[in-house]
Amino acid sequence: MSDAPALGPGVAVRVVGGPPEPHCRTPHYLRGKTGIVDREIGTYADPSRLAYHKPGLPKRRLYRVRFDQASLWPDYPTPGDTLYADLYEHWLLPDAAHKPGQA
């Protein structure tokens, strides 16, 4: 892994929608949804591997991602509310089709 983060603040990302890893920290309700990177948190041992007493390598970059709650739940009653989730880079794909302000 390079030292430079692959994703920066303000980048639109889509959460991978595939089946979970054996031990997964990515909430199901976020899979396939688009959010905006708020910031990089750091690089950590892979919790999916640590859960099975493996060394947690390669380390994974962790990002805080902001989601518009109305885009997560269609009947959400309060416009403008956001949800933040800490997600590992291997669960995120850049989403060039997402336009700023788009749900």
C-alpha positions as CSV (number, residue, x, y, z in Angstrom):
1,M,0.0,0.0,0.0
2,S,1.3,3.5,-0.8
3,D,1.6,6.1,1.9
4,A,-0.7,8.5,0.1
5,P,-4.5,8.1,0.7
6,A,-6.3,7.1,-2.5
7,L,-9.4,9.0,-1.5
8,G,-9.5,12.6,-0.3
9,P,-12.1,14.8,1.4
10,G,-15.1,15.6,-0.8
11,V,-14.6,12.6,-3.1
12,A,-17.9,10.7,-3.8
13,V,-17.6,7.0,-3.1
14,R,-20.0,4.0,-3.5
15,V,-19.9,1.3,-0.9
16,V,-19.3,-2.1,-2.4
17,G,-22.6,-4.1,-2.6
18,G,-21.2,-7.6,-2.5
19,P,-21.5,-10.3,0.1
20,P,-19.7,-9.6,3.4
21,E,-16.4,-10.9,4.4
22,P,-16.4,-13.6,7.1
23,H,-16.1,-10.8,9.7
24,C,-17.5,-7.6,8.4
25,R,-17.6,-4.0,9.9
26,T,-19.5,-2.5,7.0
27,P,-23.2,-2.1,7.8
28,H,-25.5,-3.9,5.3
29,Y,-27.8,-0.8,4.9
30,L,-24.8,1.2,3.4
31,R,-23.9,-1.4,0.8
32,G,-24.4,0.0,-2.7
33,K,-25.0,3.5,-1.3
34,T,-23.1,6.7,-2.2
35,G,-21.5,9.0,0.3
36,I,-18.8,11.6,0.5
37,V,-15.4,11.1,2.1
38,D,-15.1,13.4,5.1
39,R,-11.6,12.5,6.0
40,E,-9.0,9.8,6.2
41,I,-8.7,8.4,9.8
42,G,-5.6,6.3,9.4
43,T,-4.2,2.9,8.5
44,Y,-4.9,-0.1,10.7
45,A,-4.6,-3.8,10.9
46,D,-7.4,-5.5,9.0
47,P,-10.2,-6.3,11.5
48,S,-11.5,-9.1,9.2
49,R,-8.3,-10.9,9.6
50,L,-7.7,-10.0,13.3
51,A,-11.1,-11.6,14.1
52,Y,-9.6,-15.0,13.1
53,H,-6.3,-14.5,14.9
54,K,-4.4,-13.6,11.8
55,P,-1.8,-10.8,11.8
56,G,-4.2,-8.3,10.1
57,L,-2.0,-7.7,7.1
58,P,-2.1,-6.0,4.8
59,K,-3.1,-3.0,6.8
60,R,-6.2,-1.2,5.6
61,R,-6.8,2.6,5.2
62,L,-9.9,3.7,7.1
63,Y,-12.1,6.7,6.0
64,R,-15.0,8.6,7.6
65,V,-17.8,8.8,5.0
66,R,-20.8,11.1,5.2
67,F,-24.2,9.9,3.9
68,D,-27.4,11.8,3.4
69,Q,-29.9,9.9,5.5
70,A,-32.7,10.5,3.0
71,S,-30.6,8.6,0.4
72,L,-30.4,5.6,2.8
73,W,-34.0,5.5,3.8
74,P,-36.6,6.8,1.3
75,D,-39.2,7.6,4.0
76,Y,-36.7,9.5,6.2
77,P,-38.6,12.5,7.5
78,T,-35.9,15.2,8.1
79,P,-34.1,16.6,5.1
80,G,-30.4,17.4,5.6
81,D,-29.7,14.9,8.3
82,T,-26.5,13.0,7.8
83,L,-24.9,9.8,9.0
84,Y,-21.1,9.3,9.3
85,A,-19.6,5.8,9.0
86,D,-16.0,4.7,9.4
87,L,-15.3,2.4,6.4
88,Y,-12.2,0.6,5.1
89,E,-10.9,1.5,1.7
90,H,-11.4,-1.9,0.2
91,W,-15.2,-1.4,0.7
92,L,-15.2,1.9,-1.2
93,L,-15.2,2.7,-5.0
94,P,-14.9,6.2,-6.4
95,D,-18.3,7.2,-7.8
96,A,-17.6,9.7,-10.7
97,A,-21.3,9.7,-11.6
98,H,-22.3,11.3,-8.3
99,K,-22.9,15.1,-8.5
100,P,-22.5,17.3,-5.4
101,G,-25.8,17.9,-3.7
102,Q,-27.2,14.7,-5.2
103,A,-28.9,12.3,-2.8
